[in-house]
Amino acid sequence: MNAGLLPYAPACALQRRLVEARKAGAIPDVLLFCEHPHVITLGRNGNRKNLRASDHLLSQMNVTFHESDRGGDITYHGPGQIVGYPILDLTEHRRDVRWYVQQLEETMIRASADFSVTTARVADHHGIWVGQSPTEEKLAALGVHLSRWVTSHGFAYNVATDLRYFDLIVPCGIAGKSATSLERVLDRAVRSEEVRPRLAAHFGELFERNMISVSLVQLEEKLQHHVQHALAPRPSEVLELRGSMA
């Protein structure tokens, strides 16, 4: 299903519903993909000083601002950026936050390699980076939240993102570093539809799960009716929402 963009606040509300359903055993693991309208979010450990723009400028540029309960500092989300929100019960995987974050990074490293782009981790900074120190640029960011070992929030991978919006912030609170996109690295147009299946496939490989594609409507029906027998957790499956959403 491709129904457009999903604003940040409704995306958070949907995640909260999914987390509660996952805790209750009403649904299996879920990988929620979406794109957001222009928004800047501040993590629970973030510093508001890393927002460079005034409220007036944000309003002029049609950018909203939200505080978030995810980890990490400040970041930007917008069209052309794939946001992945895994709702996983780590008790069925591995109760290790560092391992989980590394798996998300590895998912994006492998997806980038599918486009012949070499990326790497940078010590003390989450996400994935391209180029060599000290001029490396950030291709994707991470910020997660856990509640009773059930995950939410996740990663943001820049495909065709308008990088000018990152000038409104100190990206991830790391001074002197800039963001990049897959389009910029490859110097050609890239559609999110080219990248999203690669992220899903590598996610399934790394978490050893079969990816089952569903629409937002189908998932909403399951949540509303709470059909426990229809979506009883199967350790080998992950529901993957198709496309971006509105």
N, C-alpha and C positions, 0 to 999 in steps of 0.2 A: 504494500500500500504506500502510495506517495501522495500525501495530502497537504504538502507545503511545510511551513515552519511551525515549531512548537515553542511558544513563549516560555521563558525560564520558570516563572512561578507555577504554571500548570505542570511543567515537567517535574518540578520538585514534589508537587502534590501527588502526581502519578507514582513517583518513586516511593513515597511514603506508603501508599496503598499497596504497592507491590511488596515492599519490605514486610509489612504486617501479614500479608497473605503468605509470604514465604516462611515467616516465622511460624505461622499456624499450620504449615504443611499443605496449604490449599493449592499451591502452584509449584512447579519445578523452578530451577534457575531460569533467569530471564536476562537476555542481552538487549537492552533498549537503545536503538539508534535514533538520533534526531539531529536537526539543525535548529539553531536559535536565531530569532531576530537580534539585532545589535544589542548586546548586554555586557556589562562589566560586573563581575562577581568577586566578592571578597571572602576568602576562607576564614575559618574560625580563629586561625592564628595570624591572620593578615594584618597589615598596617595601612590604615586609611591614608597615610602620607604618600603611599605609592600610587594613589590616584592623582594624576597630574591635571586633570580637567575640572573646571568649575561646574556646578550644577547647571548654570546657564548654558555653557558650551555643550554639555551632554544633551540638554533639551534641544538645542539647535541642531545637533547631529542625530537626533532621534535615537539616543542610546539610553537605555535604562540602567539602573544600578541596584544590585541586590546583595545583601549579606547572606552568607551560606554557612551551613554546618559541615562542609567538607574540609579536608585538610588543605594545606598550601596557603599561598598568599593571594594576590590579585591576578585576575586574568580576564581576557576578552573572549566572547563567543559571538559568532555571526554567520551569515550565509556563506556557504562554501567551506565550512568547517564541519567535519564529522564529529559529533559528540556521542560517546559510547557510555551508557550507564548499565554496568552489570549488577544484577540483583542475585547474588550468589550466597548460598549457605556454606561458609568455609568449613563447617564441621564435616561436610561431605567431601571436602577437598583436602585442605591442610590449614590448621589453625596457626597461621604465620603471616602477619601483615606484610613483612618485608618480602617474603616469597610471593605473595599476591601482587604487590606492586611490581615486582620484577617480571611476573608473568604478563602483566598488562604492557609493560615496556617492551618485552620480547614480542608480543603480538604485533606491535607497531613497527618494531625493527624488521620483522620478517615481511610484513606487508610492504614496507618501503623497499626492501630488497627485491620484491616482485617487479618493481619499476626501475631496477638497477640503481637504486639510491642507497648508498651506504650511510647508516646512522649508528649512533653509539650513545651510551650513557655518559654522563659527566659526574664526577665525584661530588657528593654532597648536594646534587641538584637532580630532582626527579624529572622524568620526561625523556624524550629522545632528541638528539642533536645532530646537525650536519656540519662538516668542516672541522678544521683543526684549531686547537687552543692557540692564541687567546681570542680568535675571531669566530668561534663556532656560533651557530644560530639554532634556535629552538624550533623544531618542526612540530612537536606535540607536547602537550602538558598533561599533568596528572593531579588529581585531588580526590581522595576517597574518604568515605565515612563507614564505620562499622558499628552495628548495634546487635549485641548477642551473636556475634560472628556472621551476621548477614550484612552484605556490602550494599552500598549505594554510591551515587556520584561515579566518577571514573576518569575518562580521558577525553581529550580534545585534540583532534588531528587536523592540521591545516592543509586542506587540499587546494582550494581556489579562494582562500580567504583574502579579503581586502586588508592588507597588512598596515595600512595607514592608521587603522583604529588602535593598533597597539601603541601608537604614539601618545595615546591618552593616559597610559599607565606606565609604571615600571614593571614590565612583564614578570610575573611570579616573584616580584620583589627583588630581582637580581639586576642591580645597576650595571650598565655597560654592556648588556647582552640584548640582542634583538631577536625577533621572531622571523621565521621564513615559512614558505608553503611549498607543497609538492610542485605546483605550477612554476614557481620561481626557480626551484632547483632544476627542473627538467626543461625550463624555458619553452613550454608549450601548454596549451589548454588541457586541463584534466577535469573530468566530471566526477562528482562524488560517487556516482553509480559504478564507476570503474574501480574505486577503492574499497567501498563498503563490503563487497563480497570477499575480498582478500582479508580484511580485518576479521570478518566473521569466521572464515575458514581457519585462520591461524589461531584465533581464540579457541575454537573447538579442538584443534590439535593439542594446544598447550594445556587445556583444562580437561582433555580426554573426554569430550562430550560430543554427541551427535547434535548438530544444529538443525532445529525444526523451525522453518519460517512461518510466522503467523502475522496477521494484520492487527492493527490497533483495535479495530472493531471486535475481532475475535477475542482478543485478550480482555477487552472491556466486558464482553459477555461473560467470560469466565469469572472475572472479578465480581460482577454484579450478582451473578447467580451462585457464586461460591460452590461450583460443582466439584466437590472434592474427588469423586471417583473418576471424573473425566481428566483431571489434571493432577492426579496423585503423583507425588514426586518420584521421578525415575532417575536414579543417579547418572544414567548415561545420556540424558537429554538436556538441552538448553533451548528455550524458546527464543527465537530471534525475531524482533519486530521488523517488518519489511519497510524499507524506504524511510523518508523523513515524514514528519507528522505535523498536523495542525491541531 
